[in-house]
Amino acid sequence: MKHIAVIGAGQAGATLVETLRKSGFAGRLTLWGAEDALPYQRPPLSKAYLLGEMTRDRLHLRPQSFYDDHDVELHLGTRIAELDTEAKTLNHAGGTETFDAAILATGSTPHTLPDRCTGGLPGTHVIRTLADIDRLRPQMIPGKRMLVVGGGYIGLEAAAVARKIGLDVTLVELNTRILGRVACAPTADWFRHLHREHGVDIREGVGLDTLLGEDRIEVARLTDGTEIPADIVIAGIGAYPETSLANAAGLTLDNGIAVDAQGRTSAPCIWAAGDCCSFPVGDLRIRLESVPNAIDMAEVVARNLLGAGEDYHPKPWFWSDQYDVKLQIAGLNTGFDNIVVRDGDGRSHWYFQGDTLLAVDAMNAPRDYMVGKRLIEAGRSPDRTAVADPDVPIKSLM
């Protein structure tokens, strides 16, 4: 194999090229990214970087010298326009490249507010890329009024940072409660209380109707007819897998680019990893948007491209930082029918399906998180009564 092309220069893409070199691939290796920045960490964008506590260079996953030393050709600021799976070519503004195998690591793209909501006014933002935050950060001035649309983790993190800076913040969630798609009601209750304690005006069951103003945002009209003053609007309404290139190339899609357990797409020469693709887990097909999944899956796919033949078995975990709270999540809560609450050093919510432990949300409870994570990965479930009893040492649940 003479040339492997990695398309997408985020966390998965950077991990792919590093793992390919570590695994012995000595041929031509190219990494193509639409952004002009070196591959960087995304989680700090909405927290430390937005707050001005982290410089741009500290976001980089690796310095330029790493790619030079490992003979990785970086093609940054270059968007792949077309992928031909039969001719094994990729086209971009600068020409056409041939490859022996390509790996798609195109990530996900945030949903934006529809035009009917923005009224064509400037001042609406999403949080995904360095450029997004560089546009937003100069607007984050104490005393300004921010409207956050969407009560998921991105929206809540943005609200927390804005309050720390000193903005007035209103957050609206069209569903009946915040975190409705990702967490249980007790976790939502806990974070609602946290944000209200810090001065965020949270309104549930109401969304944004339209923005009003002359040449800038001045007022947000909500779906219940209420009008509130606003200077800045953040859309935290989720993301979708970036599949446009794969779709045009005729690859099979299923909630993202459909791959098998080893990362192969429907075209023999094309593989995929990270946020952009869905993969089989038991009888289900899932897609995970997280840094750990991007890293772990990319490592497996890179080795498989070189012949390892490993199935990918995800070990899902996530985190979110809001104010002085670290939320750590282990497992997937799909299908839970019971929540066990544990109070002690911090608080944790344990998701069960019957007597089977599925997932844990731990708020400033790192020991609960670590024990829950190990239990889930081992396929073991603790006694629910023992979990709920703060007098039962957490380690004894193992």
Backbone torsions as a table, in degrees:
resi	resn	phi	psi	omega
1	MET	NA	119.0	-172.7
2	LYS	-91.9	-34.5	-174.5
3	HIS	-142.4	122.3	171.3
4	ILE	-111.3	126.0	178.2
5	ALA	-106.6	126.6	175.6
6	VAL	-105.9	120.4	-175.5
7	ILE	-107.0	110.5	-175.3
8	GLY	119.4	115.5	-172.3
9	ALA	-110.3	42.1	173.6
10	GLY	-94.5	-153.1	-178.3
11	GLN	-60.9	-44.8	-179.7
12	ALA	-65.9	-44.8	-179.2
13	GLY	-61.0	-44.8	179.1
14	ALA	-63.3	-39.5	178.7
15	THR	-67.4	-37.1	180.0
16	LEU	-60.8	-49.3	-176.8
17	VAL	-68.1	-36.8	178.8
18	GLU	-64.6	-44.0	-178.2
19	THR	-69.0	-37.2	177.6
20	LEU	-60.2	-43.5	178.1
21	ARG	-67.4	-43.8	179.1
22	LYS	-61.7	-31.0	-177.4
23	SER	-86.6	3.6	171.3
24	GLY	103.8	3.5	178.7
25	PHE	-70.5	124.6	-175.1
26	ALA	-114.3	2.9	-178.9
27	GLY	-81.6	-167.0	179.2
28	ARG	-71.3	133.7	-177.5
29	LEU	-132.5	118.7	-178.9
30	THR	-118.9	145.2	178.3
31	LEU	-125.9	120.1	-173.8
32	TRP	-111.3	124.3	-179.6
33	GLY	-132.4	135.8	-179.7
34	ALA	-71.4	-29.4	177.4
35	GLU	-81.1	156.0	-178.0
36	ASP	-91.0	4.7	-178.3
37	ALA	-96.0	151.4	170.1
38	LEU	-56.6	151.3	177.2
39	PRO	-50.6	132.9	-173.0
40	TYR	-138.5	166.0	176.6
41	GLN	-75.0	135.7	176.4
42	ARG	-92.3	-37.7	-175.8
43	PRO	-53.2	-39.5	-179.6
44	PRO	-70.2	-12.8	-177.3
45	LEU	-56.7	-46.5	-175.6
46	SER	-85.3	2.3	-178.6
47	LYS	-127.6	-93.3	-172.7
48	ALA	-62.8	-40.5	-178.6
49	TYR	-69.6	-42.2	178.5
50	LEU	-63.8	-33.5	178.5
51	LEU	-77.4	-10.6	-177.3
52	GLY	82.8	14.2	-178.4
53	GLU	-92.2	-6.2	179.7
54	MET	-135.1	131.8	179.3
55	THR	-82.7	162.2	-176.7
56	ARG	-58.5	-43.1	-176.3
57	ASP	-66.0	-27.5	178.6
58	ARG	-73.9	-15.0	175.5
59	LEU	-74.5	-24.6	-174.0
60	HIS	-61.7	133.6	177.7
61	LEU	-69.0	-38.6	176.6
62	ARG	-143.7	149.8	176.1
63	PRO	-75.4	166.3	177.7
64	GLN	-54.2	-35.9	-177.2
65	SER	-61.2	-30.8	179.4
66	PHE	-62.5	-45.3	-178.8
67	TYR	-69.1	-36.1	176.2
68	ASP	-64.0	-47.1	-176.6
69	ASP	-65.8	-29.1	-178.0
70	HIS	-101.4	13.8	175.5
71	ASP	53.1	47.2	174.3
72	VAL	-102.0	120.8	178.9
73	GLU	-80.8	116.9	177.5
74	LEU	-93.1	128.1	174.8
75	HIS	-121.8	82.3	-176.2
76	LEU	-91.6	155.4	-176.3
77	GLY	66.0	26.7	-176.8
78	THR	-127.4	114.7	-179.7
79	ARG	-95.8	129.2	177.0
80	ILE	-77.0	122.4	-175.5
81	ALA	-89.0	-30.1	-175.2
82	GLU	-153.5	142.0	177.9
83	LEU	-125.2	119.6	-179.9
84	ASP	-107.0	109.5	-173.7
85	THR	-77.3	-20.2	178.9
86	GLU	-86.8	-46.3	177.7
87	ALA	-77.5	-13.3	-176.2
88	LYS	56.1	57.1	178.0
89	THR	-131.7	152.9	170.7
90	LEU	-127.2	137.0	-177.5
91	ASN	-110.8	140.3	176.1
92	HIS	-144.8	178.6	-174.2
93	ALA	-60.5	-25.5	-177.2
94	GLY	-91.4	-4.7	179.8
95	GLY	144.0	-154.9	-176.4
96	THR	-126.6	138.2	177.8
97	GLU	-121.3	142.8	171.8
98	THR	-98.7	153.4	179.4
99	PHE	-145.0	164.1	173.6
100	ASP	-95.3	-35.6	176.1
101	ALA	-149.5	148.5	177.2
102	ALA	-130.6	147.2	176.4
103	ILE	-121.9	124.5	178.3
104	LEU	-89.2	123.4	176.3
105	ALA	-134.2	54.2	-169.1
106	THR	-83.9	-3.6	171.8
107	GLY	70.2	-148.7	-179.2
108	SER	-133.2	164.0	-176.5
109	THR	-126.1	131.3	-178.0
110	PRO	-70.1	143.8	171.3
111	HIS	-68.2	140.5	175.8
112	THR	-108.4	162.9	178.4
113	LEU	-70.3	138.6	178.3
114	PRO	-66.5	156.1	-177.9
115	ASP	-57.2	-33.7	-179.0
116	ARG	-63.7	-23.4	179.0
117	CYS	-87.7	-34.0	-174.4
118	THR	-83.3	-21.5	-177.1
119	GLY	64.0	16.9	-179.4
120	GLY	74.2	9.0	-176.6
121	LEU	-85.9	142.5	174.0
122	PRO	-74.0	157.8	176.1
123	GLY	117.5	4.4	174.4
124	THR	-98.5	143.1	-173.1
125	HIS	-136.0	152.8	166.3
126	VAL	-118.3	165.5	-179.0
127	ILE	-123.1	101.4	179.4
128	ARG	-147.7	-45.1	-173.0
129	THR	-117.8	167.9	174.1
130	LEU	-56.3	-43.1	-179.5
131	ALA	-61.8	-37.9	177.2
132	ASP	-58.7	-47.0	-176.9
133	ILE	-72.2	-35.6	178.0
134	ASP	-64.2	-30.8	175.1
135	ARG	-75.2	-34.7	-175.1
136	LEU	-79.2	-40.4	-168.5
137	ARG	-57.2	-41.3	178.9
138	PRO	-64.2	-18.7	179.9
139	GLN	-85.2	-11.7	-174.8
140	MET	-83.3	80.4	-175.5
141	ILE	-113.3	130.0	179.2
142	PRO	-50.7	136.6	179.7
143	GLY	94.5	-19.6	175.9
144	LYS	-69.4	161.1	-174.9
145	ARG	-110.9	121.3	-177.2
146	MET	-112.6	136.9	170.9
147	LEU	-109.6	124.4	174.5
148	VAL	-104.6	124.1	179.3
149	VAL	-103.0	109.8	179.8
150	GLY	118.4	125.3	-176.8
151	GLY	-106.6	36.7	170.9
152	GLY	-88.9	-169.4	-175.4
153	TYR	-66.0	-38.8	179.4
154	ILE	-62.2	-45.7	179.6
155	GLY	-62.7	-42.5	-179.6
156	LEU	-67.6	-38.7	177.4
157	GLU	-64.9	-41.6	178.2
158	ALA	-62.5	-41.0	178.7
159	ALA	-62.7	-41.4	-179.4
160	ALA	-63.8	-44.3	179.4
161	VAL	-64.7	-43.2	179.7
162	ALA	-60.7	-40.5	178.8
163	ARG	-67.5	-37.8	178.3
164	LYS	-62.4	-35.4	179.1
165	ILE	-75.3	-29.4	177.9
166	GLY	115.0	19.2	175.5
167	LEU	-83.5	154.7	170.2
168	ASP	-84.2	128.8	-170.9
169	VAL	-126.4	129.0	167.6
170	THR	-116.8	133.6	177.5
171	LEU	-119.6	128.8	178.7
172	VAL	-116.6	140.0	178.0
173	GLU	-130.6	119.5	-175.2
174	LEU	-66.2	-32.7	176.9
175	ASN	-72.6	174.7	-173.6
176	THR	-69.1	-19.3	177.7
177	ARG	-153.9	160.3	174.4
178	ILE	-67.5	158.5	177.8
179	LEU	56.4	27.1	-173.8
180	GLY	-63.8	-30.1	-177.0
181	ARG	-94.9	-10.1	-170.3
182	VAL	-126.0	-12.7	-174.5
183	ALA	-147.1	160.8	179.3
184	CYS	-74.2	166.3	-179.2
185	ALA	-60.5	-40.8	178.2
186	PRO	-61.5	-36.3	176.8
187	THR	-66.9	-42.4	177.1
188	ALA	-61.5	-43.4	178.7
189	ASP	-59.0	-42.9	-177.7
190	TRP	-62.7	-44.7	-177.9
191	PHE	-76.5	-30.4	174.3
192	ARG	-60.2	-47.0	179.5
193	HIS	-61.7	-43.2	179.6
194	LEU	-58.0	-48.1	-177.2
195	HIS	-68.9	-38.5	178.6
196	ARG	-66.7	-34.7	175.3
197	GLU	-61.3	-29.7	-179.2
198	HIS	-94.6	9.5	171.2
199	GLY	93.5	9.8	177.3
200	VAL	-81.6	131.7	176.4
201	ASP	-87.8	100.4	-178.4
202	ILE	-96.2	127.6	178.7
203	ARG	-125.8	119.6	-177.2
204	GLU	-107.9	153.9	-176.9
205	GLY	73.4	20.9	179.4
206	VAL	-147.7	142.7	-179.6
207	GLY	-126.3	-170.9	177.7
208	LEU	-87.9	127.9	174.1
209	ASP	-89.6	-57.8	179.3
210	THR	-160.6	161.2	175.9
211	LEU	-104.0	143.3	-176.4
212	LEU	-126.0	148.0	176.6
213	GLY	162.5	172.4	179.3
214	GLU	-80.2	-76.1	178.7
215	ASP	-118.2	7.0	176.4
216	ARG	-152.8	166.7	179.1
217	ILE	-69.2	130.0	176.4
218	GLU	-125.3	-35.3	-174.9
219	VAL	-140.4	141.9	172.3
220	ALA	-112.2	122.8	174.5
221	ARG	-94.6	125.5	-177.7
222	LEU	-91.3	169.0	-175.4
223	THR	-68.3	-15.7	175.8
224	ASP	-92.3	7.0	179.0
225	GLY	90.9	-11.0	178.7
226	THR	-65.8	143.5	174.4
227	GLU	-118.7	131.0	-179.8
228	ILE	-127.9	145.8	177.3
229	PRO	-68.7	143.6	179.9
230	ALA	-154.4	143.1	175.4
231	ASP	-112.0	-32.7	-175.8
232	ILE	-132.6	143.4	176.8
233	VAL	-128.7	129.8	176.1
234	ILE	-108.7	128.6	174.4
235	ALA	-97.4	110.0	176.1
236	GLY	-116.8	61.1	-170.1
237	ILE	-113.3	32.0	173.0
238	GLY	91.3	-179.8	-176.9
239	ALA	-142.4	162.4	177.9
240	TYR	-126.1	151.6	-179.0
241	PRO	-65.0	138.6	-179.3
242	GLU	-82.6	99.6	-173.1
243	THR	-121.5	8.8	-173.6
244	SER	-60.3	-43.0	179.6
245	LEU	-65.7	-43.8	179.6
246	ALA	-64.5	-40.5	180.0
247	ASN	-63.4	-45.3	179.5
248	ALA	-64.3	-27.7	179.6
249	ALA	-83.1	-3.8	177.4
250	GLY	84.6	16.1	178.6
251	LEU	-74.8	150.4	178.3
252	THR	-69.9	133.1	178.3
253	LEU	-115.1	144.5	175.4
254	ASP	-160.2	92.3	-172.4
255	ASN	53.4	50.8	-174.0
256	GLY	116.5	-173.3	176.1
257	ILE	-74.1	121.9	-177.3
258	ALA	-78.1	123.0	175.7
259	VAL	-124.0	161.6	175.5
260	ASP	-83.9	-173.3	-174.0
261	ALA	-65.3	-14.6	-179.3
262	GLN	-107.2	-2.6	175.1
263	GLY	103.5	8.0	178.3
264	ARG	-81.0	140.5	172.4
265	THR	-88.9	-171.3	179.1
266	SER	-73.7	-10.2	175.1
267	ALA	-104.4	128.3	-172.9
268	PRO	-57.0	-29.7	-176.0
269	CYS	-93.6	1.1	-174.8
270	ILE	-118.1	132.3	176.8
271	TRP	-121.2	170.3	178.3
272	ALA	-152.0	154.2	-179.9
273	ALA	-153.2	151.5	173.1
274	GLY	92.8	-156.3	-173.9
275	ASP	-57.9	-27.4	-170.7
276	CYS	-76.4	-12.3	-170.2
277	CYS	-127.0	156.2	173.6
278	SER	-111.4	151.4	-174.1
279	PHE	-144.8	158.4	-177.0
280	PRO	-80.2	137.9	171.2
281	VAL	-134.7	104.9	-174.4
282	GLY	62.2	-127.0	179.8
283	ASP	-89.5	0.1	-176.2
284	LEU	-105.0	163.2	167.5
285	ARG	-122.2	123.1	-174.5
286	ILE	-126.5	161.9	173.2
287	ARG	-133.0	131.3	-177.7
288	LEU	-117.3	132.3	174.5
289	GLU	-107.5	93.9	178.5
290	SER	-161.8	155.4	177.4
291	VAL	-63.6	-47.0	-179.9
292	PRO	-58.5	-39.5	178.6
293	ASN	-66.2	-41.3	179.2
294	ALA	-59.5	-42.4	-179.1
295	ILE	-70.3	-53.8	-174.5
296	ASP	-62.5	-43.7	-178.7
297	MET	-68.4	-40.9	179.7
298	ALA	-60.7	-40.4	179.4
299	GLU	-62.8	-43.5	-179.6
300	VAL	-67.0	-45.4	-178.0
301	VAL	-63.3	-41.7	178.9
302	ALA	-60.3	-44.7	179.5
303	ARG	-66.1	-38.5	-179.8
304	ASN	-65.7	-35.8	178.1
305	LEU	-60.9	-27.2	178.9
306	LEU	-95.7	8.1	172.2
307	GLY	104.6	11.5	-176.1
308	ALA	-67.6	-35.9	179.1
309	GLY	69.8	36.2	-179.3
310	GLU	-96.4	136.3	168.7
311	ASP	-79.6	145.5	178.3
312	TYR	-88.4	122.8	177.1
313	HIS	-117.1	100.1	-175.2
314	PRO	-67.8	148.3	172.6
315	LYS	-123.2	79.8	-168.3
316	PRO	-63.5	132.3	168.0
317	TRP	-151.9	150.8	-173.1
318	PHE	-143.6	167.9	174.1
319	TRP	-153.1	161.8	175.9
320	SER	-151.0	135.1	177.6
321	ASP	-109.5	124.0	178.8
322	GLN	-139.4	119.4	-175.1
323	TYR	56.9	-125.3	178.8
324	ASP	-102.4	23.4	-177.5
325	VAL	-111.2	131.0	171.0
326	LYS	-108.5	115.5	173.3
327	LEU	-92.1	126.6	175.8
328	GLN	-122.0	132.6	-175.6
329	ILE	-123.9	131.3	174.6
330	ALA	-122.0	140.1	176.2
331	GLY	85.6	-178.4	177.1
332	LEU	-120.2	128.8	-172.6
333	ASN	-90.4	7.9	-178.1
334	THR	-58.6	124.8	175.4
335	GLY	92.5	8.1	-178.3
336	PHE	-69.5	150.3	176.9
337	ASP	-130.7	4.2	-179.5
338	ASN	-154.8	139.7	176.8
339	ILE	-118.3	128.1	175.2
340	VAL	-109.1	127.0	-177.8
341	VAL	-99.9	131.6	176.2
342	ARG	-121.6	122.2	175.5
343	ASP	-107.1	139.9	178.8
344	GLY	-178.1	-123.1	170.7
345	ASP	-78.6	94.5	-170.3
346	GLY	86.3	-162.9	-177.1
347	ARG	-144.0	144.6	177.3
348	SER	-140.2	148.9	178.1
349	HIS	-119.3	124.4	-173.8
350	TRP	-109.3	121.4	-177.5
351	TYR	-91.9	125.2	178.0
352	PHE	-121.4	147.7	164.9
353	GLN	-115.6	103.5	-168.8
354	GLY	66.0	-122.5	177.8
355	ASP	-101.5	8.0	-176.3
356	THR	-96.7	124.2	178.2
357	LEU	-75.2	127.4	-180.0
358	LEU	-105.9	-42.4	-171.6
359	ALA	-160.5	164.6	178.0
360	VAL	-139.2	133.1	167.2
361	ASP	-105.5	122.3	-178.5
362	ALA	-121.7	120.2	179.7
363	MET	-104.7	109.1	-175.3
364	ASN	50.7	40.4	179.8
365	ALA	-135.7	68.2	-174.0
366	PRO	-62.7	-32.7	-180.0
367	ARG	-70.0	-39.7	176.2
368	ASP	-59.7	-43.3	-179.9
369	TYR	-60.9	-48.3	-176.7
370	MET	-64.2	-41.7	178.5
371	VAL	-65.7	-45.5	179.4
372	GLY	-61.1	-42.4	-179.5
373	LYS	-61.9	-45.0	-179.3
374	ARG	-65.6	-39.5	178.0
375	LEU	-62.9	-45.3	-178.5
376	ILE	-63.3	-45.0	-179.1
377	GLU	-65.9	-29.4	178.9
378	ALA	-85.6	-6.1	-178.3
379	GLY	71.8	28.9	-178.5
380	ARG	-113.3	150.8	-178.8
381	SER	-128.1	127.9	179.2
382	PRO	-80.0	165.5	175.1
383	ASP	-68.3	130.5	-174.7
384	ARG	-64.6	-36.4	179.4
385	THR	-64.4	-39.8	178.9
386	ALA	-66.5	-38.4	178.1
387	VAL	-59.5	-41.6	-174.8
388	ALA	-75.5	-15.1	-174.6
389	ASP	-92.7	107.8	-178.3
390	PRO	-65.4	-15.4	177.9
391	ASP	-80.6	-12.6	175.3
392	VAL	-84.8	118.0	-179.4
393	PRO	-56.7	135.9	-175.3
394	ILE	-60.3	-35.7	-178.3
395	LYS	-67.2	-24.2	-179.3
396	SER	-68.6	-17.5	178.8
397	LEU	-67.8	-19.5	178.8
398	MET	-70.8	NA	NA
